[in-house]
Amino acid sequence: RSLYTACTGMVHQMNRLDVVTNNMANSDTTAYKKEGSTSQSFDSVYGIKINDSSVNYIHQNIGRMSLGVKVGETYTDYGDGNLEETEQLYDMALSGKGFFAISYADRNGNESVRYTRDGNFTVNSQGVLMTKDGDFVLAEDGVKISVDESGRITADGQEIAQLQLVDFEDYNYLKKFGENMYIAIDGATTKDAQCKVYQGYLEASNVNVV
């Protein structure tokens, strides 16, 4: 029984160490949101005696024992990171709840919308605003955004004033996708973002290394 209890504790701590290590590895990643983990007791005891004539062949737990521990859940802390000034024209940081909408294309060329807080943007040779991984930043109506040399933001040749910013009713319906982006899963409900955009800044990771 003591080995069983110790084993569950070690498995839980291995998961916790994975979470902490991943946070530390991303402490310098722009707009990274740290993860945490919870623990809870096991739902049932697996140490059971069976076919024992001394108790009339009734299945019973073997003595009294701790249920052990298991991983409850791994969650994401979406709190804001500090804003760091870069003075770069295409760097943008969000303060408050919300995400940039990104047009993501997979290997087969299929496009879908992904969401990110990472505003480390650039422009291609056609003047289209994109992420550092080459995905297009979207405007409010879903079209791709262009930025000219003077810094004016236009979409389809018309000057616009607002990036497409999206927030969600419940962040439990957001899933980390990779490339510092999130995907909305079935059941996700969007709402107007209440965040502010700061040009020339980037949002730092909200990980506290200490």
Residue pairs with C-beta under 8 A, 6 or more apart in sequence:
1 47
1 62
1 63
1 65
4 46
4 47
4 65
4 68
5 65
5 66
5 68
7 68
8 42
8 68
8 69
8 70
9 68
9 69
11 70
11 71
12 39
12 69
12 70
12 71
15 37
15 71
15 74
16 37
19 35
19 36
19 37
19 74
22 35
23 34
23 35
23 207
24 207
24 209
26 32
26 34
26 205
26 207
27 205
27 207
27 209
28 205
29 180
29 205
30 117
30 118
30 119
30 120
30 180
30 202
30 203
30 204
30 205
31 81
31 93
31 94
31 116
31 117
31 118
31 119
31 180
31 202
31 203
31 204
31 205
32 81
32 180
32 205
32 206
32 207
33 76
33 77
33 78
33 79
33 117
33 205
33 206
34 76
34 77
34 205
34 206
34 207
34 208
35 74
35 75
35 76
35 77
36 74
36 75
36 76
36 77
37 71
37 72
37 73
37 74
37 75
38 71
38 72
38 73
38 75
39 69
39 70
39 71
39 72
40 69
40 70
40 72
41 66
41 67
41 68
41 69
41 70
42 67
42 68
42 69
42 70
43 67
44 67
45 61
45 65
45 67
47 61
47 62
47 63
47 65
48 59
48 60
48 61
48 62
49 55
49 59
49 60
49 61
49 62
50 59
51 57
52 58
52 60
76 171
76 174
76 176
77 206
78 97
78 171
79 206
80 95
80 96
80 203
80 206
81 203
81 204
81 205
81 206
82 203
82 204
83 93
83 95
83 198
83 201
83 202
83 203
83 204
84 93
84 201
84 202
84 203
84 204
85 200
85 201
86 200
86 201
86 202
87 200
88 200
89 147
89 151
89 199
89 200
90 121
90 122
90 123
90 129
90 147
91 119
91 120
91 121
91 199
91 200
91 201
91 202
92 100
92 119
92 121
92 163
92 197
92 198
92 199
92 201
92 202
93 119
93 197
93 198
93 201
93 202
93 203
94 100
94 117
94 119
94 165
94 193
94 195
94 196
94 197
94 198
94 203
95 195
95 196
95 198
95 203
96 193
96 194
96 195
96 196
97 167
97 193
97 194
97 195
98 165
98 166
98 167
98 193
98 194
98 195
99 115
99 116
99 117
99 165
99 166
99 167
99 182
99 193
100 115
100 116
100 117
100 118
100 119
100 137
100 138
100 163
100 164
100 165
101 113
101 114
101 115
101 137
101 138
101 142
101 163
101 164
101 165
101 166
102 113
102 114
102 115
102 116
102 131
102 135
102 136
102 137
102 138
102 181
103 111
103 112
103 113
103 135
103 136
103 137
103 138
103 144
104 111
104 112
104 113
104 114
104 135
104 181
105 111
105 135
106 112
113 138
113 184
114 135
114 177
114 181
114 182
114 183
115 166
115 174
115 181
115 182
115 183
115 184
116 131
116 180
116 181
116 182
117 180
117 203
118 131
118 180
118 181
118 202
118 203
119 197
119 201
119 202
119 203
120 131
120 132
120 202
121 129
121 130
121 131
121 132
121 137
122 129
122 130
122 131
122 132
123 129
123 130
123 146
123 147
124 130
124 134
126 146
127 146
127 147
127 148
128 136
128 144
128 145
128 146
128 147
129 136
129 137
129 144
129 145
129 146
129 147
129 153
130 136
130 137
131 137
131 179
133 179
135 179
136 144
136 145
137 144
137 145
137 163
138 144
138 145
138 163
138 164
139 145
139 155
139 160
139 162
139 163
139 164
140 160
140 162
140 163
140 164
141 155
141 164
142 164
143 155
143 156
144 155
145 153
145 154
145 155
145 160
145 163
146 153
146 154
146 155
147 153
147 154
148 154
152 159
153 159
153 160
153 161
153 163
154 160
163 197
165 193
165 195
165 197
166 190
166 193
167 190
167 191
167 192
167 193
167 194
167 195
168 174
168 184
168 188
168 189
168 190
168 191
169 188
169 189
169 190
169 191
170 187
170 188
170 189
173 184
173 185
173 186
173 187
173 188
173 189
174 182
174 183
174 184
174 185
174 188
175 182
175 183
175 184
175 185
176 182
177 183
184 190
